[in-house]
Amino acid sequence: MSGFKEYHQYDGLGLAELVRSKQVTAKELLYEAIRRAEIVNPKINAINNSLFELAQQSVNHLPEGIFSGVPFLLKDLLSDVQGVITSNGSKAYNNYRPEQDSELVSRYKASGVNIFGKTNTPEFGLMGITEPEAFGPTRNPWNTQLTSGGSSGGSAAAVAARIVPLASGGDGGGSIRIPASHCGLFGLKPSRGRTPDVGGEHWDGASCEHVLSLSVRDSAAMLDQIQGAGVGAPYIIKPPEQSYLGALDTPLKPLRIAFTTQSPYGGTVAPECIRAVENSAALLEGLGHHVEEKQPDFSGDMLLNSYLTMYFGHTAADVVDLKKLLGEQSVKGLEDNTRFLALMGQCLSASDYVSAKRDWFCIKQQMDLFHQDYDLLMTPTNACLPVAVGSLAMNGMKKLQTRLAIAAGAGMAGLFKKSLLGITKDEARKNLDKTPFTQLANLTGQPAMSVPLYWSDDNLPVGIQFVAPYGDETTLFKLAAQLEQAQPWHGRMPDIVDLY
């Protein structure tokens, strides 16, 4: 088969049905995905580890699952495949080959997908852009001068470029939703505990794993496959009353939806992102939902401090784990920014961390009260359009200051703890001002999704975020399916697809 030009007209379930009905073979789908990767990956750098031979060996032995035969890509962060390097976006892990598949990867495989590569991610998944020193930047298929977002930026770019119809992602502060918005995809972060934890209660449960996809039904079907606690899970969540895929065919009652375009951190929100919410509000009202402007009553400063305390603390812990796994010298392979964030984590006390963690509960209480009046919260997914690749890189002076602080070490940094943490949090706020709406659901554990409902005048996608009460992915999926039918996005593709 020289090429399957119609490949990108199908979502994952559509491709699986072609295989099931013997209209195409799994091998033909794999070869088409590889062909596409070889054409566009040099332009977007979505795949950082090609596993073509491994996939070719597996193609005739795939499990009979709902996605049997569908080519699939794994985000290269905490997604262990036996004998395959898990880089975590870092040079420090370039020789780490796990001895067994992770629980999550095992569940992906059981769905029948054929994993043929791993996708680019920032080091340790720490950024809302994907520009690791180890592999270079991932570029947005809609405009290759711009970022695809992060930290699931490689997966988002691969799906947007129609290499695959869905790919794995993880979300600890927006890392599924941010790139989904920038790349015109559907991306849902499940509730805390819905999918198996990776890395041992990663980020205190703020981080959840799932996929980014072209269609709503692919996301629903894959969550059916991977949902449920793993061994030793710190959170046990009530399973859905029916399958998420099945729920898409059931009626959706009129919803009470509150929206806000005000950043919880007080930063500026781009006019395109505001217009996207206003347009979506009109669309929702036309579908019979009650929509009104209302901002939840919680402290943005509390949210920011709680998130950054967790972020710094877990980066420090990740560096400790790296040393245990690969030795003290391994830290030399880390980026300066990662080492500096770990240093900030070392400056925090146990009481700093526990106090911040208690604030998670306060914010969750406020959101529970909010949801007594509203079924969903709607916001822009991001506060701006995708920024230029390289525009958020540290300048020369910042690099020098960072290296001096690292050289001084935790002891010296501790002497200036208050001022150093204050300066660092101010810098972090400036970056988070571009993505201020996503961290909330990570700390409260609520499910949240980005839906591609708007494109700017420059033909750049703008996602709309919806946040539901804890445990209610079903309502999100049903609303997303309704929106997908009312305002389809599958046919909107970047020009790069013409290369096929």
C-alpha positions as CSV (number, residue, x, y, z in Angstrom):
1,M,0.0,0.0,0.0
2,S,1.7,3.2,-1.2
3,G,-0.4,5.5,1.0
4,F,-3.8,5.8,2.7
5,K,-4.8,9.4,1.8
6,E,-8.1,9.1,3.7
7,Y,-6.3,8.2,6.9
8,H,-6.8,11.6,8.5
9,Q,-10.6,11.6,7.8
10,Y,-11.0,9.0,10.5
11,D,-10.7,9.2,14.3
12,G,-9.2,6.2,16.2
13,L,-12.5,4.3,16.5
14,G,-13.1,4.9,12.8
15,L,-9.7,3.4,12.0
16,A,-10.3,0.5,14.3
17,E,-13.6,-0.3,12.6
18,L,-11.8,-0.3,9.2
19,V,-9.4,-2.9,10.6
20,R,-12.3,-4.9,12.1
21,S,-14.2,-5.0,8.9
22,K,-11.0,-5.9,7.0
23,Q,-11.1,-2.8,4.8
24,V,-7.5,-2.1,5.8
25,T,-5.0,-4.0,7.9
26,A,-3.2,-2.9,11.1
27,K,0.0,-3.1,9.2
28,E,-1.3,-0.7,6.5
29,L,-2.3,1.8,9.2
30,L,1.1,1.5,10.8
31,Y,2.9,2.1,7.6
32,E,0.8,5.2,6.9
33,A,1.4,6.6,10.3
34,I,5.2,6.0,9.9
35,R,5.1,7.6,6.4
36,R,3.4,10.7,7.8
37,A,5.8,10.9,10.7
38,E,8.8,10.8,8.4
39,I,7.3,13.6,6.3
40,V,6.3,16.1,9.0
41,N,8.3,15.2,12.1
42,P,11.4,17.0,10.8
43,K,9.3,20.1,10.7
44,I,7.5,19.9,14.0
45,N,9.7,17.7,16.2
46,A,6.8,15.9,17.9
47,I,8.3,12.5,18.1
48,N,11.6,12.2,20.1
49,N,12.0,8.4,20.0
50,S,10.9,6.4,17.0
51,L,9.8,2.9,17.9
52,F,9.0,1.8,14.3
53,E,10.7,-1.6,14.5
54,L,9.1,-2.5,17.8
55,A,5.6,-1.6,16.3
56,Q,6.3,-3.6,13.2
57,Q,7.1,-6.6,15.4
58,S,3.9,-6.1,17.3
59,V,1.5,-5.4,14.5
60,N,0.3,-9.0,13.9
61,H,0.0,-9.7,17.7
62,L,-2.1,-6.8,19.0
63,P,-4.9,-7.5,21.5
64,E,-8.5,-7.5,20.4
65,G,-9.5,-4.2,21.9
66,I,-11.7,-1.3,20.9
67,F,-8.7,0.4,19.3
68,S,-7.1,-2.7,17.8
69,G,-4.7,-1.8,15.1
70,V,-4.7,2.0,15.7
71,P,-1.2,3.6,15.6
72,F,-0.5,5.4,18.9
73,L,2.2,7.6,20.5
74,L,3.2,7.8,24.2
75,K,4.2,11.0,25.9
76,D,7.8,10.4,27.0
77,L,7.2,11.2,30.6
78,L,6.7,8.5,33.2
79,S,5.2,6.2,30.6
80,D,7.5,3.2,30.9
81,V,7.7,0.6,28.1
82,Q,9.9,-2.4,28.9
83,G,13.4,-2.0,27.5
84,V,12.6,1.4,25.9
85,I,14.3,4.6,27.2
86,T,12.0,6.8,29.3
87,S,13.8,10.2,29.0
88,N,11.3,12.4,30.9
89,G,12.5,15.1,28.5
90,S,16.0,15.0,30.0
91,K,19.5,14.2,29.1
92,A,19.8,12.9,32.7
93,Y,17.6,9.9,31.8
94,N,19.1,9.1,28.4
95,N,20.3,5.6,29.5
96,Y,17.3,4.7,31.7
97,R,15.5,1.6,30.3
98,P,12.7,0.3,32.6
99,E,12.4,-3.4,33.2
100,Q,8.6,-3.5,32.8
101,D,5.7,-1.6,31.4
102,S,3.9,0.8,33.7
103,E,0.3,0.0,34.7
104,L,-0.9,2.8,32.5
105,V,1.0,1.6,29.4
106,S,-0.3,-1.9,30.0
107,R,-3.9,-0.5,29.9
108,Y,-3.2,1.4,26.7
109,K,-1.8,-1.7,25.1
110,A,-4.8,-3.7,26.2
111,S,-7.0,-1.4,24.2
112,G,-5.3,-2.7,21.0
113,V,-3.3,0.4,20.0
114,N,0.1,-0.1,18.4
115,I,2.7,2.1,20.1
116,F,5.3,3.3,17.5
117,G,7.0,6.2,19.2
118,K,7.3,8.5,22.1
119,T,6.6,12.2,22.0
120,N,8.5,15.3,23.1
121,T,8.0,16.9,26.5
122,P,9.8,19.6,28.5
123,E,12.2,18.2,31.1
124,F,10.2,16.6,33.9
125,G,7.1,18.1,32.3
126,L,7.7,21.3,34.1
127,M,6.7,23.9,31.4
128,G,3.7,25.0,29.5
129,I,5.9,24.9,26.4
130,T,7.8,22.0,24.9
131,E,11.4,23.1,24.4
132,P,13.7,20.6,26.2
133,E,17.5,21.0,25.7
134,A,17.7,17.2,25.2
135,F,15.5,17.1,22.1
136,G,14.8,20.7,21.0
137,P,11.5,22.5,20.6
138,T,8.3,21.0,19.3
139,R,6.5,23.4,16.9
140,N,2.8,24.0,16.3
141,P,1.5,22.5,13.1
142,W,-0.8,25.5,12.6
143,N,2.3,27.8,12.5
144,T,5.7,26.2,13.0
145,Q,7.1,29.5,14.4
146,L,4.9,29.1,17.4
147,T,4.8,26.7,20.4
148,S,2.5,23.7,20.5
149,G,2.2,24.3,24.3
150,G,3.2,21.8,27.0
151,S,3.9,19.7,28.6
152,S,2.1,17.3,26.3
153,G,3.3,19.4,23.4
154,G,4.7,16.6,21.3
155,S,1.6,14.5,21.5
156,A,-0.6,17.5,20.7
157,A,1.5,18.4,17.6
158,A,1.5,14.8,16.4
159,V,-2.3,14.6,16.6
160,A,-2.8,18.1,15.1
161,A,-0.6,17.1,12.2
162,R,-2.7,14.0,11.7
163,I,0.2,11.5,12.3
164,V,-2.2,9.8,14.8
165,P,-5.8,10.4,15.8
166,L,-5.0,10.3,19.5
167,A,-1.9,10.2,21.7
168,S,-1.2,10.0,25.5
169,G,-0.7,13.0,27.7
170,G,-0.5,13.9,31.4
171,D,-1.8,17.0,33.1
172,G,-0.4,18.4,36.4
173,G,-1.2,22.1,35.8
174,G,-2.8,22.1,32.4
175,S,-0.5,19.9,30.4
176,I,-3.2,18.2,28.4
177,R,-5.5,21.2,28.1
178,I,-2.9,23.9,27.2
179,P,-1.5,22.1,24.2
180,A,-5.0,20.9,23.2
181,S,-6.1,24.5,23.0
182,H,-3.0,25.6,21.1
183,C,-3.3,22.8,18.6
184,G,-7.1,22.6,18.0
185,L,-7.8,19.3,19.8
186,F,-10.0,17.9,22.4
187,G,-8.3,17.3,25.7
188,L,-9.8,16.1,29.0
189,K,-8.0,15.9,32.4
190,P,-9.8,13.3,34.4
191,S,-10.7,13.6,38.1
192,R,-8.0,12.8,40.7
193,G,-7.7,9.1,41.0
194,R,-9.7,8.3,37.8
195,T,-6.6,6.8,36.0
196,P,-3.6,4.9,37.5
197,D,-1.1,7.2,39.2
198,V,2.4,7.2,37.8
199,G,5.6,7.8,39.7
200,G,3.9,7.3,43.2
201,E,1.2,9.9,43.8
202,H,2.8,12.2,41.3
203,W,2.5,15.9,42.3
204,D,0.3,14.9,45.3
205,G,-2.5,13.8,43.0
206,A,-2.5,17.0,41.0
207,S,-1.3,15.2,37.9
208,C,-3.6,12.9,35.9
209,E,-3.0,10.8,32.7
210,H,-5.2,10.5,29.7
211,V,-5.1,11.4,25.9
212,L,-5.4,14.2,23.5
213,S,-7.6,13.4,20.5
214,L,-9.3,14.6,17.4
215,S,-12.7,13.4,18.5
216,V,-14.7,13.4,21.8
217,R,-15.6,9.7,21.4
218,D,-12.0,8.6,21.2
219,S,-11.3,10.3,24.5
220,A,-14.4,8.8,26.1
221,A,-13.6,5.3,24.8
222,M,-9.9,5.4,25.9
223,L,-10.9,6.6,29.4
224,D,-13.2,3.6,29.6
225,Q,-10.1,1.5,28.9
226,I,-7.7,3.0,31.3
227,Q,-9.9,4.2,34.2
228,G,-9.7,2.6,37.6
229,A,-7.2,2.6,40.5
230,G,-3.9,0.8,40.2
231,V,-2.1,-1.2,42.9
232,G,-1.4,1.0,45.9
233,A,-3.5,3.8,44.6
234,P,-3.8,6.7,47.2
235,Y,-7.3,7.6,45.8
236,I,-10.2,5.3,45.1
237,I,-12.9,7.1,43.1
238,K,-16.4,5.8,42.4
239,P,-16.6,4.3,38.8
240,P,-19.0,5.9,36.3
241,E,-22.6,4.5,36.3
242,Q,-22.2,3.7,32.6
243,S,-19.4,3.7,30.1
244,Y,-18.2,7.1,29.0
245,L,-18.6,6.1,25.3
246,G,-22.1,4.8,26.0
247,A,-23.0,8.1,27.8
248,L,-22.5,10.0,24.6
249,D,-25.7,8.6,23.2
250,T,-27.8,9.6,26.1
251,P,-29.7,13.0,26.3
252,L,-28.0,15.9,28.0
253,K,-30.2,18.0,30.3
254,P,-30.0,21.9,30.1
255,L,-27.0,22.9,32.2
256,R,-26.3,25.9,34.4
257,I,-23.0,27.2,33.1
258,A,-21.1,30.1,34.7
259,F,-18.3,31.8,32.8
260,T,-15.4,34.1,33.5
261,T,-12.7,35.6,31.4
262,Q,-10.9,37.2,34.4
263,S,-7.5,35.6,35.3
264,P,-7.4,34.4,38.9
265,Y,-3.9,35.9,39.1
266,G,-5.0,39.3,37.8
267,G,-3.1,39.2,34.5
268,T,-4.2,40.2,31.0
269,V,-6.4,38.0,28.9
270,A,-6.0,38.3,25.1
271,P,-9.0,39.7,23.2
272,E,-9.2,36.6,21.1
273,C,-9.6,34.4,24.2
274,I,-12.3,36.6,25.5
275,R,-14.2,36.6,22.2
276,A,-13.8,32.8,22.1
277,V,-15.7,32.5,25.5
278,E,-18.3,35.1,24.4
279,N,-19.0,33.1,21.1
280,S,-19.2,29.9,23.1
281,A,-21.6,31.4,25.5
282,A,-23.9,32.3,22.6
283,L,-23.5,28.8,21.2
284,L,-24.4,27.2,24.5
285,E,-27.5,29.4,25.0
286,G,-28.6,28.4,21.5
287,L,-28.4,24.8,22.6
288,G,-30.7,25.4,25.5
289,H,-28.2,25.9,28.4
290,H,-28.4,28.7,30.9
291,V,-25.2,30.8,30.8
292,E,-24.2,33.7,33.0
293,E,-21.1,35.5,34.0
294,K,-19.8,34.5,37.4
295,Q,-16.4,34.1,38.9
296,P,-15.8,31.5,41.7
297,D,-15.0,33.0,45.1
298,F,-11.4,31.8,45.9
299,S,-8.1,33.6,46.4
300,G,-5.9,33.7,43.3
301,D,-2.9,34.3,45.5
302,M,-3.7,31.3,47.5
303,L,-4.1,29.2,44.4
304,L,-0.8,30.5,43.0
305,N,1.2,29.9,46.2
306,S,-0.3,26.4,46.7
307,Y,0.5,25.4,43.1
308,L,4.1,26.8,43.1
309,T,4.9,25.2,46.5
310,M,3.8,21.8,45.2
311,Y,5.7,22.5,42.0
312,F,9.0,23.4,43.7
313,G,8.7,20.7,46.3
314,H,8.1,17.9,43.8
315,T,10.8,19.1,41.5
316,A,13.2,18.8,44.4
317,A,11.9,15.3,45.2
318,D,12.2,14.3,41.5
319,V,15.9,15.2,41.6
320,V,16.4,13.2,44.8
321,D,14.7,10.2,43.0
322,L,17.0,10.7,40.0
323,K,20.1,10.5,42.2
324,K,18.8,7.3,43.8
325,L,18.1,5.7,40.5
326,L,21.0,6.8,38.4
327,G,23.6,8.1,40.9
328,E,24.8,11.6,42.1
329,Q,26.5,12.4,38.8
330,S,23.2,12.2,36.9
331,V,22.1,15.6,38.0
332,K,24.7,17.1,35.7
333,G,22.5,16.2,32.8
334,L,19.6,18.4,34.1
335,E,18.8,21.8,32.7
336,D,19.7,24.8,34.8
337,N,16.1,25.8,35.2
338,T,15.2,22.3,36.6
339,R,18.1,22.4,39.1
340,F,17.1,25.9,40.2
341,L,13.4,24.9,40.7
342,A,14.7,22.0,42.8
343,L,16.8,24.4,44.8
344,M,13.6,26.4,45.5
345,G,12.0,23.2,46.7
346,Q,14.9,22.6,49.1
347,C,14.4,26.0,50.6
348,L,10.8,25.2,51.6
349,S,10.1,23.8,55.1
350,A,7.8,21.0,55.9
351,S,5.4,23.5,57.4
352,D,5.5,25.6,54.2
353,Y,4.4,22.6,52.3
354,V,1.7,21.4,54.6
355,S,0.2,24.8,55.0
356,A,0.0,25.1,51.2
357,K,-1.5,21.7,50.9
358,R,-4.2,22.6,53.4
359,D,-5.1,25.5,51.1
360,W,-5.9,23.0,48.4
361,F,-8.8,21.9,50.7
362,C,-10.0,25.5,51.1
363,I,-10.1,26.1,47.4
364,K,-11.9,22.8,46.9
365,Q,-14.5,23.9,49.4
366,Q,-15.1,27.1,47.5
367,M,-15.6,25.2,44.3
368,D,-18.0,22.7,45.9
369,L,-20.1,25.7,47.0
370,F,-19.9,27.2,43.5
371,H,-21.2,24.0,42.0
372,Q,-24.2,24.1,44.2
373,D,-25.4,26.8,41.9
374,Y,-23.7,25.9,38.6
375,D,-23.1,22.6,36.8
376,L,-20.0,23.8,35.0
377,L,-17.5,26.6,35.0
378,M,-16.4,27.9,31.6
379,T,-13.2,29.9,30.9
380,P,-10.7,30.4,28.2
381,T,-8.2,27.5,28.3
382,N,-5.3,29.9,27.9
383,A,-5.0,33.6,28.4
384,C,-3.1,34.1,25.1
385,L,-2.5,32.6,21.7
386,P,0.6,30.4,21.2
387,V,3.8,32.3,21.8
388,A,6.8,32.1,19.5
389,V,9.2,29.2,20.0
390,G,12.1,30.4,22.1
391,S,10.4,33.5,23.4
392,L,10.2,32.2,27.0
393,A,13.9,31.1,27.1
394,M,16.1,32.6,29.9
395,N,18.2,35.5,28.7
396,G,22.0,35.6,29.4
397,M,21.7,37.5,32.7
398,K,19.0,35.2,34.0
399,K,21.1,32.1,33.1
400,L,24.1,33.6,35.0
401,Q,22.0,34.3,38.1
402,T,20.5,30.8,38.0
403,R,23.9,29.2,37.7
404,L,25.3,31.3,40.6
405,A,22.4,30.3,42.8
406,I,22.9,26.6,41.9
407,A,26.6,26.8,42.6
408,A,25.9,28.5,46.0
409,G,23.6,25.5,47.0
410,A,20.7,25.1,49.3
411,G,22.6,26.2,52.4
412,M,23.4,29.7,51.0
413,A,20.0,29.9,49.3
414,G,18.3,29.2,52.6
415,L,19.9,32.3,54.1
416,F,18.0,34.4,51.5
417,K,15.0,32.1,51.4
418,K,12.3,34.8,51.7
419,S,13.6,37.1,49.0
420,L,14.7,34.3,46.7
421,L,11.4,32.5,46.8
422,G,9.6,35.8,46.4
423,I,11.6,36.7,43.3
424,T,11.1,33.2,41.9
425,K,7.3,33.3,42.5
426,D,7.1,36.7,40.8
427,E,8.9,35.2,37.7
428,A,6.6,32.2,37.8
429,R,3.5,34.3,37.9
430,K,4.6,36.1,34.7
431,N,4.8,32.7,32.9
432,L,1.6,31.4,34.5
433,D,-0.2,34.6,33.4
434,K,-0.3,33.0,30.0
435,T,-2.0,29.9,31.3
436,P,-3.8,31.0,34.5
437,F,-7.0,29.1,34.2
438,T,-5.8,25.5,34.3
439,Q,-4.1,25.0,37.6
440,L,-7.4,25.2,39.6
441,A,-8.7,21.8,38.5
442,N,-5.4,20.2,39.3
443,L,-5.4,21.3,42.9
444,T,-9.1,20.6,43.5
445,G,-9.0,17.3,41.6
446,Q,-11.9,18.2,39.4
447,P,-12.2,17.0,35.8
448,A,-11.7,19.7,33.2
449,M,-11.6,19.7,29.4
450,S,-10.5,22.0,26.6
451,V,-12.8,22.1,23.5
452,P,-11.7,23.6,20.2
453,L,-14.5,26.0,19.5
454,Y,-12.8,29.1,18.1
455,W,-10.1,30.1,15.6
456,S,-8.4,33.5,15.5
457,D,-8.2,35.8,12.5
458,D,-4.7,34.3,11.9
459,N,-6.2,30.8,11.9
460,L,-4.9,29.8,15.3
461,P,-7.1,27.5,17.5
462,V,-8.4,28.8,20.8
463,G,-9.7,26.3,23.3
464,I,-12.5,26.7,25.8
465,Q,-12.2,25.1,29.2
466,F,-15.1,23.5,31.1
467,V,-14.6,22.4,34.7
468,A,-17.1,20.0,36.3
469,P,-17.6,18.8,39.9
470,Y,-15.3,16.1,41.1
471,G,-16.0,12.7,39.6
472,D,-18.3,14.0,36.8
473,E,-16.5,13.4,33.6
474,T,-19.8,12.1,32.1
475,T,-21.3,15.6,31.9
476,L,-18.2,17.0,30.3
477,F,-18.2,14.2,27.7
478,K,-21.9,14.7,26.9
479,L,-21.5,18.4,26.5
480,A,-18.4,18.1,24.4
481,A,-20.2,15.6,22.1
482,Q,-23.1,18.1,21.8
483,L,-20.7,20.9,20.9
484,E,-18.8,18.7,18.5
485,Q,-22.1,18.0,16.6
486,A,-23.2,21.7,16.7
487,Q,-19.9,23.1,15.6
488,P,-17.6,20.4,14.2
489,W,-13.9,20.8,14.3
490,H,-12.6,17.6,12.8
491,G,-12.4,19.0,9.3
492,R,-10.3,22.0,10.4
493,M,-6.7,21.0,9.7
494,P,-3.4,22.9,9.5
495,D,-1.9,23.4,6.0
496,I,0.9,21.0,6.9
497,V,-1.5,18.1,6.3
498,D,-1.4,19.0,2.6
499,L,2.2,17.5,2.6
500,Y,0.7,14.0,2.7
